[in-house]
Amino acid sequence: KPGTHFQYNTLATYMQSAMVQKATGKTVLEYLRPRLFEPLGIEQPTWELSPQGISTGGYGLSIRTEDIAKFGQLYLQKGQWEGKQLVPAAWVEAATARQTSNGSNPKSDWDQGYGYQFWRCRHGAYRGDGAFGQYCIVLPEQDAVIAITSGLRDMQAVLNLVWDNLLPAMDSKPLPADEPASTKLAKTLQGLKLRIPESAAIPPKVLGKKYVFASNNQKLDAITLSAGKQDGEVTLDIVSNDEASSIACGSSAWRKTRIAWGGLPEQPAAACGAWTADDIYTAKFCFYETPFVATVQLKLVDGGLKLT
């Protein structure tokens, strides 16, 4: 019976999105653009579509970290934004309240109750969260919003950092400047790098050869490895689903480009690659507006090419 058992159900959210589209004739993205995104100053939001052309609803919305903070601020202000009531205050109260129990572990932020698309948290907070560590945390008692985007699997660990470090440091008065900490943070940020494959072999003489694949679920038809514009670089000329595209892979640095890969739509990315063995070319595609990095291994096998 509905209401007797908590079950996290993304497909139900997709059905809600489909209902909105059937009722209004617009996708949820189109419907929300003048009512939510534009008033908040959220520019160029994108939302994944199902094969039927329906916004996926429960996932797939891409906006900036600052935009997530704006959304949290809207809810902190009970649906008000610059003097206008964009979302009814009564809905904000209901959506962020504990509507159903979802567990009893006092140390888990996934056991504090669930509202309407919002998770309740410890410390009187509530949040929206997305896969791999996307967070919109609202703390009404502290009059604060925390927005986080990340790419990891242990999402509770991120919330533990918030409760153990950020929350105790909050005060009712402005905090004094901490120049040593700011300098240390800036230095740490400048040193962050995503590792690139390192060359361990001399490139074999296979550039320019076209490899054709049997039918596969990646819808990958063929790949040709070609010499890139700069020394040591390789360009992957790909035919996928009968459409041709090229990916320029930097040899010792990331090359920014746009890539459609493995079912992901074409989007900004950075690519690099190297011959990591005599018969293996390893490429990395970093979709830097998402949590995802694809590692592609091309192995020469008996005159053919095996892709992993």
N, C-alpha and C positions, 0 to 999 in steps of 0.2 A: 504494500500500500504506500502511495506517495507520502513522504514525510516521516516514515518509520525507520529509515536506514540511510546513512550518508553514503553517497557514491559519486566520486568526482567524475564528471561525464562531459567531455569536450564535445561529443556529438550533439548533446542537448543544446549547447551554446550555438553550434552550427545551425541547428533547426530554428533557433530564435532568429538568427541572421536571415535565414530563408523566409521566415514569416514576415520580417520587416520588408524584405525585398518584394514579396508577393503583395503586401498591403500598399506599398508606396510606389512600386515600379522602379526603385532605385536600390543600388547596393548599399550596405551599411556605410561604406566609405563615402559614397556620394551623398547619402542622407545626412551624415554627421558633418560633412565639410562646412556648410554655412552655419550649422547649429552649435558646433563644438570646436572643430579644428581652427577655423578662421578667427573666431572671437579670441581664442587662446594664443593666436599667433603661431600655430603649428603649421610649418610649411612643408609641402610635398610629402604628406604621409602616403605610404603604400600599404596595401593589404592583399595578401595572397587570395587567389580565387580557386574555387572548386572547378572541376570540369564543366559544371553547369553554369559557371559565371557568377557564383554566389560568394561573397566575402566569407572566409572560413570562420570568422566569429571568435572562436575560442583561442586562436593563435594567428600568427602571420602578419600582425600589424607592425610596421617598421616606422619608428620616429626617433628623434634624437633624445639623448639622456636629459637635456634641458626640457624637452617637451613632456617627458614623464614627470619631471618635477612640477611643471605647470598643472598637469592633471591632478597630481596630489594636492597642490595648493588650492585648486578649485574645490576639492572635497573638504579640505581643512576649513575653507570658508563657507561650508554648507551650501555649495552650489553657486555662490556668487562670484562674479568676475567683473571688476571695474564698474561696479554699481548695477550690474544686470544679473538677474537670476537665470542662469543658463540651465541649471538642473534643480528641480523642486527640492527644497530643504528636507521635506518629509521623506522623500526617496533616499536622499543621502543618509539620513538617520537609519532608515530601515535596511538599506543595502549594506551598511557597514556594521550593523549590529549582529549579534550571535543569533542566527535564525535556526541553526541546527547544530547538534553536537557532532563532533567528528573524531573523538578520541579522548584519552584521559591522561596522557603523559605530560606532566607539568613542565618538562624540559624541552618539549617539541613545539615548534611554532606551527606545526601542522595538526595539532590536537587541541587548539584553543577555540574551536567553533568556526562556523562558516556562515557568511551572509549571502547577499545576492551578488555573486561573482567576486566577492572580497573574502580574503582569509582574515580571521582574527589572529592577533599576535599576543605574545606576552607583553607585560608592562603597559597594558591599556591601549596598545596600538592596533592598527589594522593595515592591510597591504593588498595590493595586486602583485602577482608575481608570474613570471614567464619562465619557460624552460631554460636551463643552463645559467640561471642567475640574473634575471632581469627583475628589478624591484622598484616598486613605488610604495614606500613605507610612510604612513601618516601617523604622527604622534600628537594627538589633541592636547594631552596634558602639558607637553613641552612647546606647543604651538610651532611644530617643526615638521618638515617633510624631508625625506632622504630618498634620492633617486640613484640607482646603481644599475649599470649594465656590465655583464661579465660573461665568461665562457668557462664553466666548470660544472662538476657533477654534484659536489657536496654543498647543496644550497643552505643547509642548516648552519654550516661553518661560517658563511657570510653573515647571517643574522646574529650568530654568537659574537662576531667581531663588533657588530653594531651595538649590541647590549653591553658588552664588556668594555668597550673603549669609547664610543661616541656618546652613548647615553649618560654615563657618569660625568663626562666633561661638560655637559650642557648646563647653563646657568641662566638665571633671569636677567643678568647684566651682560653687556658685551664682553667678550674675552679679550685680554690684552694680546698684543701681537707677540708671536714667538718666532723671531727671526732665525735662530738656529734650526728650529724644526722646519720652517719654510725652505731654508737653504738645502737641508737634507732631503726634503721631499722633491724639490726641483732636480737635484742631482740624481735621485733614484729614478724619476720619470725619464730623464734624458738617457739613462743607461738601459732602459727596458728595450729588449729586442726579441723578435720572433726568429728562432734559429732557421737558417737556410741549409739545404743539403750541401755537403762538401764533396768536392771532386776527389775520387780515389783511384781514377783510372784514365787512360788515354781514350778519347772518343773513338769508337769503332767506325768503320767506313759504311755507315748505313744511311747517311743523310740523303734525302731525296727519294728513298724507297717507300712506296705506298703499301700499307698493310691493311687488308680487308678482313673484317670480322664476320663470323657467322651471326645469325640472328640472336640478340641478347636483350635482357630486360633493361639495360642502360640505353637502348636504342642507338648504340654507337656503331656506325657503318664502317668507318675507315680512319686511319691515322697515318700521316706522313711527318717524319722528323726532318726539318729543314734547318739550314744554317741561319742564325739570327743576324740582325744588323750589326751587332757589336761582337768582338772577338769572344769566342767560347759560348755565346748564347745559342739556344735552340728554340725554334718556333715549332709548335705542334699545330699542323694543319689538320683539322678534324672535320669529318662529315658525320653528322648526327641527325637522325630522323630526316635524312635527305637534305639537310641544310649544312652549308660549309661555314666554318669559322676558323680563326687562327688565334693561338695563344702564344705570345712572346714571353719566354721564360728567361729572366736574368740569370747570369752565371755566378755572380758574387754579390748581387744586390736584387732587391725586389723591383719588378717592373709593373707599374700600375697599368691596368687595362680594364676591360669588361668581359665577364665570362658567364656562360650558361653551362652548368655541369651537373650531372647526376640528378636531374629533375628540378634543380634550382633555376629560377628564371634568370635571364641575363642581368647582371648587376655589377657595381664596382668591385674590383678585386685587384690583388697583386700576385704576381707569379714569379717563381724562381725554380731553378733545377740544376742538376749536376749528374755526371756519370759516377754513381756511387760504387760501381763494380764494372768489370770489363764488359759485361753483358746486360747491365741494368742502368736505365736512366730514371731518376727519381725527380718528380716535379711536385711542387707544393702550390696550391691555389688558396690564398687567404682572402676570404670574403669579409673585408674589414668593416663593413657595416652590420655584420652579424657575428654570432659566436663561432662560426664554422671555418675550419681549415681542411681542405681536401688534400690528401697525400696520394699521388698517383705513381705507381711503379710500373715501368715498361721493361719487360725482360725479353731478351732475344732468345728464342727457343727453336732450334732446328729450322732456321730460315724464316720463322714466323715471329709473331710478337704476342706475348701474354701480358694482359693488363690487369693489375690488381688495384 
